[in-house]
């Protein structure tokens, strides 16, 4: 069974750390943590399985535009080309 976490809206490559993707958590998203397995479903339907390597809540910089559901996630052993914008992220259970 797969539970949707978020859809990737941006991808960054941080030298020495790897890629970080951002997205907005789905309403009622399940809890997840570093080490959880996830399935990435690309806009073209291709699937890729990986592991969460880091999680960060996007920091508050503008109270008027604050979105508490925005997160950044690092995935294990992926390159920027592996996760196009629009990719959906599901928790593998």
RADA-V372406 format. One record per residue. N is the residue number from 1. NEAR is the number of other ideal C-beta (glycine too) atoms within 12 Angstrom. D_CENTER is the distance of its C-alpha to the mean C-alpha in Angstrom with 2 decimals. Layout:
n	near	d_center
N	NEAR	D_CENTER
N	NEAR	D_CENTER
This chain:
n	near	d_center
1	9	18.12
2	19	14.52
3	22	13.03
4	27	10.46
5	37	7.67
6	35	6.47
7	28	7.12
8	35	5.89
9	25	8.86
10	24	9.24
11	28	9.07
12	21	11.29
13	19	13.39
14	16	14.85
15	9	18.12
16	7	18.66
17	15	15.14
18	26	13.10
19	31	10.12
20	27	7.59
21	42	5.04
22	29	5.61
23	31	6.09
24	24	8.67
25	28	8.83
26	20	11.31
27	10	14.78
28	10	15.71
29	21	12.33
30	21	13.32
31	13	13.16
32	25	11.04
33	16	11.57
34	16	11.59
35	17	13.13
36	26	11.87
37	24	11.73
38	40	9.22
39	26	10.31
40	39	8.83
41	25	11.43
42	20	12.35
43	15	14.47
44	12	17.49
45	11	16.91
46	16	16.29
47	19	14.30
48	28	12.86
49	22	12.41
50	29	10.93
51	26	10.45
52	34	8.30
53	25	10.39
54	22	9.68
55	27	8.45
56	19	10.02
57	17	11.18
58	25	12.13
59	14	15.89
60	12	18.62
61	10	20.58
62	10	22.20
63	9	23.25
64	7	24.03
65	10	20.56
66	13	18.65
67	20	15.69
68	13	14.95
69	19	11.89
70	23	9.89
71	30	7.39
72	29	6.18
73	43	4.60
74	29	7.00
75	37	7.74
76	24	11.43
77	15	13.84
78	28	12.07
79	16	13.42
80	20	12.34
81	13	14.33
82	23	12.40
83	37	9.37
84	24	11.19
85	18	10.40
86	21	10.66
87	37	8.84
88	30	8.15
89	43	6.09
90	29	8.96
91	29	10.25
92	24	13.24
93	15	16.29
